[in-house]
Amino acid sequence: MVWYGLAMSVVLDEKRVNVQDAKAHLSELLNRVEAGGRVVIARRGVPVAELAPVSEGRVELGFWPAACSDEAAKPLDPEDTAAWYSE
């Protein structure tokens, strides 16, 4: 199990390697990732990077429309900003 702050994710096929091993065996590590695994690369025992499969397709956040008018993207007037924070 891998902890990220308060969230937890279960990783079934994880391999941890140091930077030197990652350099020496990159092709093998990529094969592992292509098969669905995950590789964590550590420097002096501290995880610093992760090799994981790239998700296919476009990721959409869902809370912002795909198209936004210029008017909606403008900053609020100072009066509107003050009203927003005073309520």
C-alpha positions in Angstrom: 0.0 0.0 0.0 1.2 3.5 -0.8 0.1 6.5 1.3 -0.3 9.9 -0.2 -1.2 12.3 2.6 -4.6 11.1 3.9 -5.5 9.2 0.8 -4.5 5.6 0.3 -4.1 3.7 -3.0 -3.4 0.0 -3.3 -0.6 -0.8 -5.8 -0.4 -4.5 -6.7 2.6 -4.5 -9.0 5.2 -2.0 -7.8 8.9 -2.1 -8.1 11.3 0.3 -6.3 14.7 1.0 -7.9 17.5 3.4 -7.3 18.5 6.0 -10.0 21.6 3.9 -11.1 19.5 0.8 -11.6 16.8 2.7 -13.4 19.5 4.1 -15.8 21.0 0.6 -16.4 17.7 -1.2 -16.8 15.3 1.4 -18.4 14.1 -0.9 -21.2 13.2 -3.6 -18.7 11.4 -1.1 -16.5 9.4 0.2 -19.4 8.4 -3.3 -20.3 7.2 -3.8 -16.8 5.2 -0.5 -17.0 3.7 -1.5 -20.4 2.5 -4.7 -18.8 0.6 -2.6 -16.2 3.1 -2.3 -13.5 4.5 0.7 -11.8 8.1 1.6 -11.0 9.2 4.1 -8.2 12.6 5.6 -8.6 14.4 6.6 -5.4 17.4 8.7 -4.8 19.2 7.7 -1.6 16.2 5.7 -0.6 13.7 8.6 -1.0 11.1 8.1 -3.7 11.4 11.0 -6.3 9.7 9.8 -9.5 7.3 7.2 -10.8 7.0 5.4 -14.1 3.4 4.5 -14.7 1.3 3.7 -17.8 0.0 6.7 -19.6 -3.7 6.9 -19.6 -5.1 7.0 -23.0 -7.6 9.6 -24.1 -8.1 13.2 -23.0 -8.7 13.9 -19.4 -11.5 16.4 -18.7 -11.8 17.9 -15.3 -15.6 18.3 -15.5 -16.0 21.4 -13.4 -15.2 23.9 -16.0 -16.9 24.1 -19.4 -14.7 23.3 -22.5 -15.4 26.8 -23.9 -15.3 29.9 -21.8 -16.3 33.4 -23.0 -13.8 36.2 -22.7 -16.2 37.9 -20.4 -16.3 35.0 -17.9 -12.5 34.9 -17.8 -12.1 38.6 -16.9 -11.2 39.4 -13.3 -14.0 40.8 -11.1 -14.4 44.5 -10.5 -13.1 45.6 -7.1 -16.7 46.2 -5.9 -17.8 42.8 -6.9 -14.7 41.2 -5.3 -15.4 43.1 -2.0 -19.0 42.0 -2.1 -18.0 38.4 -2.7 -15.7 38.2 0.3 -17.9 40.3 2.7 -20.9 37.9 2.6 
